[in-house]
């Protein structure tokens, strides 16, 4: 491997609002004016050099630091002796005290966008951990390979990602609406079936009641007819007997 010329360059914080100035105490004091060996500042974006400084600063390891033994893509034929990713352990403290050292804005989403612009990828789902194959502990000379992505490509990718998210969101909304509509239809059908069953019971009950009333009326009429017939027969029998008695009396006299 060819010898790499090492030049000591001091990276000075370019934030003009004085957020990085101080007496050296606390998170904001004297973090960025640390010398980085092997970095040619004209080739490395300020965002990358400042980030490298902060990640390497042992004084704020509880907020942001290197993460060792992480499986990320490595440069071909390059063996990494140090960590190849970093993590933000305390997001609140990072946004409040560390992020202002890198820019005038303390917007965390803008910081993540910058990471994406320079090719950093999130390597953990359970924490804020990021990696770039040229961003390695103890190897600042590799930082010159980190370049900002083409803005148009980023824009197209963002648009595509946005459209995909929109389509997924719309698909979920449609699925939800279809599920709700199906539930409404099923409920309506169920209610109609209950109404039809109730109506059928009422009709059957009414029919049975009328049928029973008709049967009772028929039985009553039959009974009345029988009684009338029996009464008529009795009357006729009584009349004959009375006539016979009268005839008998007349003959006797």
C-alpha positions, 0 to 999 in steps of 0.5 A: 500500500502506498504511503499516505502523506499525513498533514495536520490540519486544525478544523475550526467551527464555522458557526458564526453565532458563537454557539461553540465558543466557551471556556472549555467546560461542558459539551459546548466548550472546545470540541471542534478545534481539535486537530485531525491528522490526515484530513485535507480540509479542502477535500472533506466537507465541513459536515463530515469533519465536524461529525468525525470530531464529535464522534471521536471526542471522548468527553461526550461518549455518553451522547455520541460515540463510536460503536465497535464490532458493527457489521457494515460494508468495508472498503475492498481489501481494507481491514478495519482496526476500529469501529465503523459506525457511530451511535447517538445515545442521548438524542435530547442532549445531542439536539440541545448541546451537540448539534448546535456545534455543527450548524446554526440549526438544531433540527434533528431531521435536517441532521439525518437528511445531511447524513443521507446526503453523504451516504450514511445509512442507519444500521440498527433499528433499536437505536440511532446508529449510522455507518459509512464505509469511509467513516472509520475510527482512527482513519480520518484519511478515508474521509476524503472519499465521502462526497455529497450525493447529487442533489437531483438524484436525492430529489428523485429518490425522495420523490420516489420514496414519498410516492411509495409511502403515499401509495402504501398509505392510500392502500392501507386507507382503502383496505380499511375502508373496504373492511369497514364497508364489508363490516357495514354490509355484513351488519346490514344483511344480518339486521335484514335477516333478523327483521325477515325472521321476526316478520316470518315469525309474526306472519306465522303466528298470525296465520296460526292464530287465524287458523286456530280461530277458524277451527274454533269457529267451525267447531262452534258452528258444528256444535251449535248445529248438532245442538239445534238438531238435537233440540229439533228432534226433542221437540218433534219427539215431545210433540208426538208424545203430547199428541198421543196423550191427547188421543188417548184421553179422547178415546177414554172419554 
